[in-house]
Amino acid sequence: MSKRKKPINNTNIPQHQIEAIARCILPDILAFYESIEGQREFEEWKKQRQAEQKE
């Protein structure tokens, strides 16, 4: 059995509301990153991040 990490919530928003919102937007996030546009933007972000780390 693996232990589930407790989420860190430093806001006044109740955890159950955060989880409800996450369940609503997760399918859209996954669809974006599976799309060609999302993959292209992710690759650009990774290149930008690598360039910033070299500086």
Order of alpha helices (4+ residues) and beta strands (2+ residues): alpha-alpha
